Amino acid sequence: MRIFLAGASGVIGQRLIPRLVKEGHVVGGMTRSSGKTELLARLGAEPILCDVFDRDALIKAVRDFAPDVILNELTDLPDEVEKIGDHVELNARIRTEGNQNLIEAARQSGSPKILAQTVAWQLPAGPDADAVIELERSVLAEGGVVLSYGQFYGPGTYNEQQIPAEPRVQIDHAADRTVELLDAPSGVVVITDQPA
């Protein structure tokens, strides 16, 4: 399959690319950072430099790649866990406007299947929680799959040294499960160490 991976340079995106390539898929790895295109190519993806908020450029990028699947692993989170609170609005925007732009790009390029990441825990009321509800609703309305991840832990995550509270999922296990779910029927799939 041809897989358009939005958020390809993120912590899960970097683990997905080699797994997808090993399974024989062609991966278009989207990043908005020109400094990350070389990394994506090294991992085995075809780098696609595009900002999800540039709707016209995104539609063109998706149309040009002609994917069978759009895999939305986008977040807008800081490198330091202590600064997450500063990114609530940014992360909410990527889950709403960014996700909606991906859906529009899908509609204009043959309606490939959409899989999109969200969280398996209850967020406090506010923009982030509202954005998750909106993302899930819009992806399901397109017949897509919501990947509801537990808190990541393991190398490269916020939880490198300690195991977080449940729901949680080891980052490599999360990537393995994601690859297995490319053919999943529409719905919400909880991805945690403890099977739901």
Secondary structure, DSSP 4 states (H G I P E B T S, - for coil): -EEEEETTTSTTHHHHHHHHHHTT-EEEEEES-GGGHHHHHHHT-EEEE--TT-HHHHHHHHHHH--SEEEE------SSGGGGGGGHHHHHHIIIIIHHHHHHHHHTTT--EEEEEEESSPPPTTHHHHHHHHHHHHHHHTT-EEEEE-EEESTTSTTSSSPPSSSEEEHHHHHHHHHHGGGPPSEEEEE-SS--
